């Protein structure tokens, strides 16, 4: 396993927090390749992926709520 990042909950200068991930070598290599294809660092790639997934989840939840409100199936 490869360890990326620092201790969970560690504060950075900009007020954000650090998340520590432990990935097996094969997964980390795949993430590195995906990041490289996009000209991004592994950290930026993972962050963008999480943000995009979070947005998709919130968007789908909003669509479902709107459908329920208007009685659309």
N, CA, C and O atoms as a MOPAC input file, in Angstrom:
PM7 MOZYME 1SCF
protein

 N      0.83000 1    -1.17000 1     0.00000 1
 C      0.00000 1     0.00000 1     0.00000 1
 C      0.88300 1     1.24500 1     0.00000 1
 O      1.97300 1     1.24800 1     0.57300 1
 N      0.40300 1     2.28600 1    -0.64200 1
 C      1.11400 1     3.54800 1    -0.67300 1
 C      0.32100 1     4.57300 1     0.11600 1
 O     -0.90300 1     4.64000 1     0.00500 1
 N      1.00800 1     5.35800 1     0.90000 1
 C      0.35400 1     6.35900 1     1.73300 1
 C      0.50600 1     7.71300 1     1.06500 1
 O      1.62000 1     8.11700 1     0.73100 1
 N     -0.60800 1     8.42400 1     0.86300 1
 C     -0.58300 1     9.74800 1     0.25000 1
 C     -1.13600 1    10.73300 1     1.26500 1
 O     -2.12500 1    10.44500 1     1.93900 1
 N     -0.51300 1    11.87800 1     1.37600 1
 C     -1.06000 1    12.93300 1     2.21100 1
 C     -0.44700 1    12.95900 1     3.58600 1
 O      0.63200 1    12.41300 1     3.81800 1
 N     -1.15400 1    13.60400 1     4.49800 1
 C     -0.68300 1    13.75300 1     5.87400 1
 C     -1.74200 1    13.20800 1     6.80500 1
 O     -2.61800 1    12.45200 1     6.38400 1
 N     -1.66800 1    13.57900 1     8.04000 1
 C     -2.59100 1    13.07000 1     9.04600 1
 C     -3.98400 1    13.63700 1     8.82000 1
 O     -4.12900 1    14.82600 1     8.53700 1
 N     -5.01800 1    12.79600 1     8.94200 1
 C     -6.39600 1    13.26400 1     8.79500 1
 C     -6.65200 1    14.44200 1     9.71800 1
 O     -6.25600 1    14.42900 1    10.88300 1
 N     -7.31000 1    15.45100 1     9.19400 1
 C     -7.70200 1    16.58400 1    10.00600 1
 C     -6.61500 1    17.62700 1    10.22300 1
 O     -6.85500 1    18.61700 1    10.91400 1
 N     -5.44600 1    17.43900 1     9.66500 1
 C     -4.36900 1    18.42500 1     9.82500 1
 C     -4.74000 1    19.70300 1     9.08400 1
 O     -5.15300 1    19.64800 1     7.92600 1
 N     -4.59800 1    20.83600 1     9.73000 1
 C     -4.92700 1    22.12700 1     9.13100 1
 C     -3.78600 1    22.61200 1     8.24600 1
 O     -2.61200 1    22.43200 1     8.57000 1
 N     -4.14700 1    23.23000 1     7.12400 1
 C     -3.15100 1    23.84400 1     6.25300 1
 C     -3.25800 1    25.35600 1     6.39700 1
 O     -4.16400 1    25.85500 1     7.06500 1
 N     -2.34800 1    26.07900 1     5.78100 1
 C     -2.31000 1    27.53200 1     5.91200 1
 C     -3.58100 1    28.19900 1     5.38400 1
 O     -3.96600 1    29.25500 1     5.88700 1
 N     -4.23500 1    27.61600 1     4.39600 1
 C     -5.41000 1    28.24000 1     3.79200 1
 C     -6.70500 1    27.85800 1     4.49600 1
 O     -7.78300 1    28.21300 1     4.02000 1
 N     -6.63100 1    27.14800 1     5.61200 1
 C     -7.83100 1    26.80300 1     6.34000 1
 C     -8.50200 1    25.53300 1     5.86300 1
 O     -9.52900 1    25.13500 1     6.41400 1
 N     -7.95200 1    24.89500 1     4.85900 1
 C     -8.51000 1    23.61800 1     4.41600 1
 C     -7.93000 1    22.51200 1     5.29300 1
 O     -7.00100 1    22.74300 1     6.06700 1
 N     -8.47400 1    21.34100 1     5.16600 1
 C     -7.97100 1    20.20900 1     5.93900 1
 C     -7.36800 1    19.18000 1     5.00600 1
 O     -7.68600 1    19.13600 1     3.81800 1
 N     -6.49600 1    18.35500 1     5.55400 1
 C     -5.78900 1    17.34700 1     4.78400 1
 C     -6.45300 1    15.99400 1     5.01200 1
 O     -6.76100 1    15.63000 1     6.14700 1
 N     -6.66900 1    15.26100 1     3.93900 1
 C     -7.21000 1    13.91400 1     3.99700 1
 C     -6.10400 1    12.94500 1     3.60500 1
 O     -5.44800 1    13.12800 1     2.57900 1
 N     -5.90300 1    11.94300 1     4.39500 1
 C     -4.87600 1    10.95200 1     4.13000 1
 C     -5.53400 1     9.72200 1     3.51200 1
 O     -6.54300 1     9.22700 1     4.01400 1
 N     -4.95400 1     9.23800 1     2.42300 1
 C     -5.48100 1     8.05400 1     1.74400 1
 C     -4.41600 1     6.96800 1     1.69700 1
 O     -3.22900 1     7.25600 1     1.55000 1
 N     -4.84100 1     5.74500 1     1.82100 1
 C     -3.93300 1     4.61700 1     1.67000 1
 C     -4.45300 1     3.81900 1     0.47200 1
 O     -5.56300 1     3.28700 1     0.49500 1
 N     -3.62500 1     3.74900 1    -0.57100 1
 C     -4.01500 1     3.07400 1    -1.81300 1
 C     -3.03700 1     1.95300 1    -2.12100 1
 O     -1.84600 1     2.05600 1    -1.82700 1
 N     -3.54500 1     0.88600 1    -2.71300 1
 C     -2.59700 1    -0.13900 1    -3.14500 1
 C     -1.87600 1     0.37400 1    -4.39400 1
 O     -2.34800 1     1.29200 1    -5.06600 1
 N     -0.75800 1    -0.21700 1    -4.68200 1
 C      0.12600 1     0.25500 1    -5.75500 1
 C     -0.59200 1     0.30400 1    -7.10600 1
 O     -0.42800 1     1.25800 1    -7.86600 1
 N     -1.38700 1    -0.72800 1    -7.40000 1
 C     -2.08200 1    -0.79500 1    -8.69200 1
 C     -3.08000 1     0.35200 1    -8.86000 1
 O     -3.13800 1     0.98100 1    -9.91600 1
 N     -3.85700 1     0.61700 1    -7.82000 1
 C     -4.83000 1     1.71200 1    -7.89600 1
 C     -4.12400 1     3.05100 1    -8.01800 1
 O     -4.53600 1     3.89100 1    -8.81900 1
 N     -3.07400 1     3.27000 1    -7.24300 1
 C     -2.33900 1     4.52400 1    -7.32400 1
 C     -1.76800 1     4.72600 1    -8.72200 1
 O     -1.78900 1     5.84300 1    -9.23800 1
 N     -1.27000 1     3.68500 1    -9.33100 1
 C     -0.72100 1     3.80400 1   -10.69000 1
 C     -1.82200 1     4.19000 1   -11.68100 1
 O     -1.59300 1     5.01000 1   -12.57100 1
 N     -3.00800 1     3.60700 1   -11.53300 1
 C     -4.12900 1     3.97600 1   -12.40800 1
 C     -4.52200 1     5.43200 1   -12.21100 1
 O     -4.78400 1     6.14700 1   -13.17800 1
 N     -4.56300 1     5.87000 1   -10.95600 1
 C     -4.90200 1     7.27000 1   -10.67100 1
 C     -3.84000 1     8.19000 1   -11.26300 1
 O     -4.17600 1     9.22100 1   -11.84700 1
 N     -2.57400 1     7.83600 1   -11.12300 1
 C     -1.49400 1     8.64100 1   -11.70800 1
 C     -1.65100 1     8.77100 1   -13.21800 1
 O     -1.46200 1     9.85200 1   -13.77700 1
 N     -1.99500 1     7.66900 1   -13.87500 1
 C     -2.16300 1     7.69900 1   -15.33700 1
 C     -3.33200 1     8.59100 1   -15.73300 1
 O     -3.22100 1     9.37400 1   -16.67700 1
 N     -4.45000 1     8.48100 1   -15.02200 1
 C     -5.61300 1     9.33400 1   -15.32400 1
 C     -5.25300 1    10.80700 1   -15.12000 1
 O     -5.61600 1    11.66100 1   -15.92800 1
 N     -4.53300 1    11.09500 1   -14.02800 1
 C     -4.13300 1    12.47300 1   -13.74700 1
 C     -3.18800 1    12.98900 1   -14.83400 1
 O     -3.33600 1    14.11700 1   -15.30500 1
 N     -2.23200 1    12.17300 1   -15.22400 1
 C     -1.25500 1    12.57600 1   -16.24100 1
 C     -1.92700 1    12.86500 1   -17.58100 1
 O     -1.53600 1    13.79900 1   -18.28000 1
 N     -2.92900 1    12.07500 1   -17.94000 1
 C     -3.65500 1    12.30900 1   -19.19800 1
 C     -4.27800 1    13.69600 1   -19.22100 1
 O     -4.43600 1    14.30400 1   -20.28000 1
 N     -4.62800 1    14.18400 1   -18.04200 1
 C     -5.27800 1    15.48600 1   -17.93800 1
 C     -4.30600 1    16.59600 1   -17.54200 1
 O     -4.71000 1    17.74200 1   -17.34000 1
 N     -3.01700 1    16.24600 1   -17.43300 1
 C     -2.01100 1    17.22500 1   -17.06300 1
 C     -2.17700 1    17.73200 1   -15.63900 1
 O     -1.89300 1    18.89300 1   -15.34600 1
 N     -2.64100 1    16.85000 1   -14.75700 1
 C     -2.92500 1    17.23800 1   -13.37800 1
 C     -2.05400 1    16.44400 1   -12.41200 1
 O     -1.52800 1    15.38300 1   -12.74600 1
 N     -1.91600 1    16.98600 1   -11.21100 1
 C     -1.26500 1    16.22100 1   -10.15000 1
 C     -2.26800 1    15.19400 1    -9.63000 1
 O     -3.47200 1    15.33000 1    -9.84700 1
 N     -1.77400 1    14.17900 1    -8.95100 1
 C     -2.66000 1    13.17100 1    -8.35700 1
 C     -3.61600 1    13.84800 1    -7.37700 1
 O     -4.81000 1    13.54900 1    -7.36200 1
 N     -3.09500 1    14.75400 1    -6.56600 1
 C     -3.93000 1    15.45300 1    -5.58300 1
 C     -5.04900 1    16.22900 1    -6.26500 1
 O     -6.20400 1    16.14200 1    -5.84800 1
 N     -4.72000 1    16.99000 1    -7.31400 1
 C     -5.74400 1    17.75900 1    -8.02000 1
 C     -6.76700 1    16.84800 1    -8.67900 1
 O     -7.96600 1    17.12400 1    -8.64500 1
 N     -6.29300 1    15.76200 1    -9.27800 1
 C     -7.20200 1    14.82300 1    -9.93600 1
 C     -8.18600 1    14.21100 1    -8.94200 1
 O     -9.38700 1    14.16000 1    -9.20700 1
 N     -7.68300 1    13.74900 1    -7.80200 1
 C     -8.54500 1    13.13000 1    -6.79500 1
 C     -9.53600 1    14.16300 1    -6.26100 1
 O    -10.72000 1    13.86400 1    -6.10200 1
 N     -9.05700 1    15.37000 1    -5.98600 1
 C     -9.94000 1    16.42500 1    -5.47700 1
 C    -11.04800 1    16.74000 1    -6.47900 1
 O    -12.21800 1    16.81300 1    -6.10400 1
 N    -10.69200 1    16.92600 1    -7.73500 1
 C    -11.70800 1    17.22200 1    -8.75200 1
 C    -12.70400 1    16.07400 1    -8.90800 1
 O    -13.89900 1    16.30500 1    -9.08800 1
 N    -12.21400 1    14.85400 1    -8.84000 1
 C    -13.09300 1    13.69200 1    -8.95300 1
 C    -14.09500 1    13.66800 1    -7.80800 1
 O    -15.28000 1    13.41500 1    -8.02300 1
 N    -13.62600 1    13.93000 1    -6.59200 1
 C    -14.52400 1    13.96700 1    -5.43700 1
 C    -15.52900 1    15.10400 1    -5.54700 1
 O    -16.70600 1    14.92600 1    -5.23200 1
 N    -15.07600 1    16.26900 1    -5.98900 1
 C    -15.98800 1    17.40900 1    -6.15300 1
 C    -17.04000 1    17.08900 1    -7.20100 1
 O    -18.22300 1    17.36000 1    -6.99300 1
 N    -16.62600 1    16.52000 1    -8.31900 1
 C    -17.56200 1    16.18600 1    -9.39000 1
 C    -18.57800 1    15.15700 1    -8.91400 1
 O    -19.76900 1    15.28300 1    -9.19700 1
 N    -18.11400 1    14.14200 1    -8.19500 1
 C    -19.01600 1    13.11100 1    -7.69000 1
 C    -20.00500 1    13.70700 1    -6.69500 1
 O    -21.18900 1    13.37000 1    -6.71500 1
 N    -19.52200 1    14.59200 1    -5.82600 1
 C    -20.39200 1    15.24500 1    -4.85600 1
 C    -21.43700 1    16.10100 1    -5.57000 1
 O    -22.60800 1    16.09500 1    -5.19100 1
 N    -21.01800 1    16.84000 1    -6.60500 1
 C    -21.95800 1    17.65600 1    -7.36300 1
 C    -23.01000 1    16.76800 1    -8.03100 1
 O    -24.20400 1    17.05600 1    -7.95500 1
 N    -22.57000 1    15.69200 1    -8.68200 1
 C    -23.50700 1    14.79000 1    -9.35100 1
 C    -24.54000 1    14.24500 1    -8.37600 1
 O    -25.72700 1    14.16700 1    -8.69400 1
 N    -24.08300 1    13.86800 1    -7.18800 1
 C    -24.98200 1    13.32000 1    -6.17500 1
 C    -25.98900 1    14.37300 1    -5.72300 1
 O    -27.18000 1    14.08300 1    -5.61100 1
 N    -25.52100 1    15.59400 1    -5.46100 1
 C    -26.42600 1    16.66900 1    -5.03200 1
 C    -27.38400 1    17.05100 1    -6.15200 1
 O    -28.55700 1    17.32200 1    -5.89400 1
 N    -26.90100 1    17.07500 1    -7.39400 1
 C    -27.75800 1    17.41100 1    -8.53000 1
 C    -28.86300 1    16.37300 1    -8.69100 1
 O    -30.03300 1    16.72400 1    -8.84400 1
 N    -28.49300 1    15.10100 1    -8.65600 1
 C    -29.49700 1    14.04100 1    -8.79300 1
 C    -30.52100 1    14.09600 1    -7.66700 1
 O    -31.70800 1    13.86400 1    -7.89500 1
 N    -30.07300 1    14.39700 1    -6.47000 1
 C    -30.97800 1    14.52900 1    -5.32600 1
 C    -31.94700 1    15.68100 1    -5.55100 1
 O    -33.13400 1    15.56300 1    -5.24700 1
 N    -31.45000 1    16.79100 1    -6.08000 1
 C    -32.31000 1    17.94400 1    -6.36300 1
 C    -33.33700 1    17.63000 1    -7.44800 1
 O    -34.49600 1    18.03100 1    -7.34800 1
 N    -32.91000 1    16.91800 1    -8.47000 1
 C    -33.83500 1    16.52300 1    -9.54600 1
 C    -34.92800 1    15.62400 1    -8.99100 1
 O    -36.10500 1    15.80500 1    -9.30500 1
 N    -34.54200 1    14.65200 1    -8.16100 1
 C    -35.53000 1    13.75400 1    -7.55400 1
 C    -36.51500 1    14.52600 1    -6.69000 1
 O    -37.71600 1    14.26200 1    -6.73100 1
 N    -36.01700 1    15.47500 1    -5.91100 1
 C    -36.87900 1    16.27500 1    -5.05100 1
 C    -37.84000 1    17.13400 1    -5.87400 1
 O    -39.01000 1    17.27900 1    -5.52000 1
 N    -37.34200 1    17.69700 1    -6.96300 1
 C    -38.19600 1    18.49400 1    -7.85000 1
 C    -39.28000 1    17.63900 1    -8.48500 1
 O    -40.42900 1    18.06700 1    -8.59300 1
 N    -38.92100 1    16.44500 1    -8.89900 1
 C    -39.90300 1    15.52700 1    -9.48700 1
 C    -40.99000 1    15.17200 1    -8.47500 1
 O    -42.17600 1    15.15000 1    -8.80700 1
 N    -40.57700 1    14.89600 1    -7.24200 1
 C    -41.57200 1    14.59400 1    -6.18600 1
 C    -42.48000 1    15.79700 1    -5.95000 1
 O    -43.68900 1    15.63600 1    -5.78500 1
 N    -41.91600 1    16.98600 1    -5.93200 1
 C    -42.68000 1    18.19700 1    -5.69700 1
 C    -43.74800 1    18.39100 1    -6.77100 1
 O    -44.88400 1    18.75600 1    -6.46700 1
 N    -43.37700 1    18.14400 1    -8.02700 1
 C    -44.32000 1    18.32300 1    -9.13500 1
 C    -45.10900 1    17.06500 1    -9.46400 1
 O    -45.93500 1    17.07000 1   -10.37600 1
 N    -44.86200 1    15.99600 1    -8.73100 1
 C    -45.61400 1    14.75900 1    -8.94000 1
 C    -45.25700 1    14.04000 1   -10.22800 1
 O    -46.08900 1    13.33900 1   -10.80500 1
 N    -44.02300 1    14.21200 1   -10.68000 1
 C    -43.53800 1    13.56200 1   -11.90500 1
 C    -42.77700 1    12.30600 1   -11.50900 1
 O    -41.99900 1    12.31900 1   -10.55600 1
 N    -43.00400 1    11.21600 1   -12.24600 1
 C    -42.30000 1     9.96100 1   -11.94300 1
 C    -41.01100 1     9.86700 1   -12.68300 1
 O    -40.29200 1     8.87700 1   -12.54600 1

